[in-house]
Amino acid sequence: MRGLVLDFGGVLTDLGDDFAAPEPPLLTAVREVRRHGVRTAILSNADGLWSPPREWDGLFDAVVTSGEAGVAKPDARVYLLVAARLDVAPADCAFVDDLAVNVRGAAAVGMVGVHHRSVPATIAELEVLFDIPLAS
């Protein structure tokens, strides 16, 4: 895997059980995979133009929103667009979303889909996919 694509709401914003954490655990995981050369992106069905919080500057190589792209998850075109913006083949991308329909959409274009149900389970799955320790 050379690319990691994550949904914003419900994934990157999920604090898990540690409400005192300095940042969402999956954001910490993004920092770690980037240290290992993995390209990262946010793919969100946000309306209009949207950008990540300023403190996340430099953490994502691409941000694609449905408002900007004119197409929304689970349409195949939006997954292909984010992979192209990462300059990574879809088959080399892992996509994380809390909605199964969106994970199926990513898998349909060749991405590895990760259905986010809990922070520990998602981090464990990403550790296997990227062969990088991510749990704190």
C-alpha positions in Angstrom: 0.0 0.0 0.0 1.3 3.4 -1.0 -1.8 5.5 -0.3 -4.2 6.0 2.5 -7.5 7.8 1.9 -9.8 8.6 4.8 -13.3 10.0 5.2 -13.4 13.1 7.5 -16.7 12.9 9.5 -17.0 9.7 11.5 -13.4 8.6 10.8 -10.8 11.3 11.3 -13.1 13.0 13.9 -13.6 9.8 15.9 -11.9 10.1 19.3 -12.6 6.5 20.3 -12.8 6.1 24.0 -9.9 8.5 24.8 -11.7 11.8 25.0 -8.5 13.4 26.6 -6.3 12.4 23.6 -4.4 15.4 22.2 -5.8 14.6 18.7 -8.0 11.9 17.1 -6.1 8.6 17.0 -6.5 8.1 13.3 -4.9 11.5 12.7 -1.9 10.3 14.7 -1.9 7.2 12.5 -1.8 9.5 9.4 1.2 11.2 10.8 3.0 7.8 11.3 2.2 6.4 7.9 3.4 9.7 6.3 6.7 9.3 8.1 7.0 6.0 6.2 6.4 7.6 2.8 2.7 6.8 2.4 0.7 9.4 0.5 -2.5 10.5 2.3 -5.8 12.0 1.3 -9.2 13.0 2.7 -12.2 12.1 0.6 -15.4 13.6 1.9 -18.9 14.1 0.7 -18.8 17.7 2.1 -20.8 20.2 0.1 -19.0 23.1 -1.5 -15.3 23.8 -0.9 -13.9 22.6 2.4 -10.5 22.3 3.8 -9.1 20.5 6.8 -8.4 22.4 10.1 -5.3 24.6 9.9 -3.4 22.4 12.4 -3.6 19.6 9.9 -1.6 21.5 7.3 0.9 19.3 5.6 -0.7 16.0 6.6 -2.6 15.4 3.4 -1.3 15.3 -0.1 -4.9 15.7 -1.5 -8.3 16.7 -0.2 -11.2 15.8 -2.4 -14.8 16.9 -1.6 -17.9 16.0 -3.5 -18.8 19.7 -3.7 -15.5 20.5 -5.4 -15.4 17.3 -7.6 -19.0 17.4 -8.6 -19.4 13.7 -7.8 -19.9 11.9 -4.4 -19.1 8.6 -2.8 -19.9 5.9 -3.7 -19.6 6.9 -7.4 -16.5 5.3 -8.9 -15.3 8.5 -10.4 -14.5 10.2 -7.0 -12.3 7.3 -5.9 -10.4 7.3 -9.2 -10.0 11.1 -8.8 -8.5 10.9 -5.4 -6.1 8.1 -6.4 -5.0 10.2 -9.4 -4.4 13.2 -7.2 -2.3 11.1 -5.0 -0.5 9.7 -8.0 -1.1 6.2 -6.7 -2.9 3.4 -8.4 -6.3 2.5 -6.8 -5.0 -1.0 -6.1 -2.2 0.6 -3.9 -4.7 2.6 -1.8 -6.5 1.8 1.4 -9.8 3.6 1.9 -11.4 4.1 5.3 -15.0 5.1 5.8 -17.7 4.5 8.4 -20.4 3.8 5.8 -20.3 0.3 4.2 -21.7 1.6 0.9 -18.7 3.9 0.5 -16.3 1.2 1.3 -17.9 -1.0 -1.3 -17.6 1.8 -3.8 -13.9 2.0 -3.2 -13.4 -1.7 -3.4 -15.3 -1.7 -6.8 -12.5 0.4 -8.3 -9.7 -1.8 -6.8 -9.0 0.0 -3.5 -8.7 -2.0 -0.3 -11.7 -1.0 1.7 -11.6 -0.6 5.5 -15.0 -0.3 7.2 -14.4 1.9 10.2 -16.4 0.6 13.2 -14.1 1.5 16.0 -10.7 3.2 16.4 -8.9 0.1 17.7 -10.2 -2.1 14.9 -9.4 0.4 12.2 -5.9 1.0 13.5 -5.2 -2.8 13.8 -6.3 -3.3 10.2 -4.2 -0.4 9.0 -1.2 -1.8 10.8 -1.6 -5.1 8.9 -2.1 -3.3 5.5 0.8 -1.0 5.8 3.1 -3.2 8.0 3.7 -0.2 10.3 3.0 -0.1 14.1 0.3 2.5 14.7 -1.1 1.8 18.1 0.2 4.0 20.9 
